[in-house]
């Protein structure tokens, strides 16, 4: 089932600044989607159309069959939540608990329902110990987790992350990827915008590649192995693909690469 349907979507900030041009995309439920593109390709503008932060000028976008428009924003935002690149844009309360509780309260949850939603979100993300902390005293990785919990507490079926890996140290990066896998295993559709082809290659099921506000290509994550396509998109092919490009092996992540190399060495010995 297509949970997101975008047809002929176009958007211009001014006559000189055209951000999106005739974009048509279908996204199936419970998939992991990476939207890639160089700076200025339209990723962030497209993302903001998903929950009506920007409304379509031309074309349409539907979330679970509901058109995104001014009248449907409340219903859309119950289905779909966005976690922005800078968590400080989403954290403003005096404690983590209050920040995470804001969304459910805004949706009209009763207080006992709010408490349950907050506890469930904090537990799923693994930050129960931060509940009474002040958000502005947290590390970047912790702030990003709180921002995710704040969206998760509203129980959306679709979660979108804008450049979720920027600024994270390697340990926090691995924790973040683990959280995304956990969310997907719970049945959520996950969409990320990124220019990091290596993470997209190892994590996503499918990719959408943008260039100058247009869809350059969409489909299997194997598209990232197309050197001509990637050069046109002003992106690089994944490092693992580069390492194994002259072999028949195509590991998408480090663990799979280790498994293949271990088997290869055993055969040779």
PEMODA-V92443 format. One record per residue. N is the residue number from 1. PSI is psi in degrees with one decimal (NA if undefined). OMEGA is omega as a letter, one per 20 degrees, with the letter a starting at -180 (NA if undefined). Layout:
# PEMODA-V92443
n=<N N>
psi=<PSI PSI>
omega=<OMEGA OMEGA>
This chain:
# PEMODA-V92443
n=<1 2 3 4 5 6 7 8 9 10 11 12 13 14 15 16 17 18 19 20 21 22 23 24 25 26 27 28 29 30 31 32 33 34 35 36 37 38 39 40 41 42 43 44 45 46 47 48 49 50 51 52 53 54 55 56 57 58 59 60 61 62 63 64 65 66 67 68 69 70 71 72 73 74 75 76 77 78 79 80 81 82 83 84 85 86 87 88 89 90 91 92 93 94 95 96 97 98 99 100 101 102 103 104 105 106 107 108 109 110 111 112 113 114 115 116 117 118 119 120 121 122 123 124 125 126 127 128 129 130 131 132 133 134 135 136 137 138 139 140 141 142 143 144 145 146 147 148 149 150 151 152 153 154 155 156 157 158 159 160 161 162 163 164 165 166 167 168 169 170 171 172 173 174 175 176 177 178 179 180 181 182 183 184 185 186 187 188 189 190 191 192 193 194 195 196 197 198 199 200 201 202 203 204 205 206 207 208 209 210 211 212 213 214 215 216 217 218 219 220 221 222 223 224 225 226 227 228 229 230 231 232 233 234 235 236 237 238 239 240 241 242 243 244 245 246 247 248 249 250 251 252 253 254 255 256 257 258 259 260 261 262 263 264 265 266 267 268 269>
psi=<136.6 116.5 -22.0 129.3 118.0 127.5 120.5 41.9 127.0 147.6 135.7 132.3 -39.4 176.6 -28.5 -19.9 91.2 117.2 -39.7 139.2 104.7 53.1 129.8 123.3 139.9 133.1 126.8 155.0 152.3 22.8 162.0 112.8 132.4 123.7 115.0 155.6 156.0 169.5 134.1 7.4 -14.5 6.9 -52.5 -37.1 -42.1 -45.8 -42.9 -13.2 -23.9 -39.8 20.1 14.3 -33.2 130.0 147.2 137.3 -39.1 148.6 -168.9 158.5 129.9 137.7 114.2 40.0 -6.2 124.7 136.0 112.9 174.7 -38.0 -20.4 5.1 -39.3 -47.6 -40.1 -42.9 -8.4 -24.5 -34.2 132.0 148.0 134.3 118.4 163.3 -48.2 107.6 -23.0 -19.2 -16.3 -9.5 121.4 -5.0 174.8 -22.4 160.7 -43.2 -48.2 -35.8 -47.1 -29.5 -17.7 -47.4 -54.0 -38.8 -40.0 -25.5 -0.3 17.1 146.1 158.1 -35.7 -32.0 -37.0 -47.6 -42.7 -43.4 -41.3 -47.5 -41.4 -42.2 -46.1 -39.3 -43.7 -37.6 -16.4 36.6 34.2 -32.1 -12.6 0.1 -40.5 7.2 158.7 125.0 -37.3 -9.1 3.1 161.0 167.1 -44.8 -41.4 -40.7 -40.3 -37.6 -40.3 -41.4 -40.6 -45.8 -37.6 -38.0 -42.3 -33.1 -21.7 1.1 48.8 151.3 -26.7 132.6 132.3 136.8 122.9 113.4 58.0 -18.8 -2.8 134.2 -2.4 141.4 164.7 -39.9 -47.7 -34.7 -47.0 -38.3 -41.3 -43.6 -39.2 -42.6 -43.0 -42.0 -39.4 -43.2 -42.2 -37.4 -21.8 6.1 7.8 144.3 128.2 133.0 127.7 147.9 137.0 157.6 7.6 96.2 -28.9 -43.4 -42.8 -42.4 -39.3 -19.5 -42.4 156.3 -39.9 163.3 154.5 121.8 123.2 148.3 121.4 43.4 5.5 155.7 111.7 -37.6 154.3 149.7 -148.1 151.2 -14.5 -16.5 -27.7 -8.7 -7.5 103.5 -37.9 -44.4 -44.9 -36.0 -39.6 -34.5 -3.8 39.0 168.6 156.1 153.6 147.7 -41.3 -37.0 -42.1 -41.6 -40.2 10.6 -27.6 16.3 176.6 -2.3 140.8 62.9 139.0 -14.5 169.5 -43.2 -42.1 -37.2 -42.0 -42.3 -46.2 -42.2 -37.4 -44.4 -40.2 -45.0 -36.2 -40.1 -40.9 -27.0 NA>
omega=<r a r r r a r a r r r r r r a a r a a a r a r a r r a a r r r a r r a r r r a a r a a r r a a r a a r r r r a r r a a r r r a r r r r r a a a a a a a a r a a r a r a a a a r r a a a a a r r a a r a a a a r r a r r r r a r r r a r a r a r a r a a r r a r a a a a a r a a r a r r a r r r r r r r r r r a a r r r r a r a a r a a a a r a r a a r r r r a r r r r r r r r r r r a r a r r r a r r a a r r a a a a r a r r a a r r r r r r r r a a r r r a r a a r r a r r r a r r r a a a r r a a a a r r a r r a r a a r r r r a a r r a r r r a a NA>
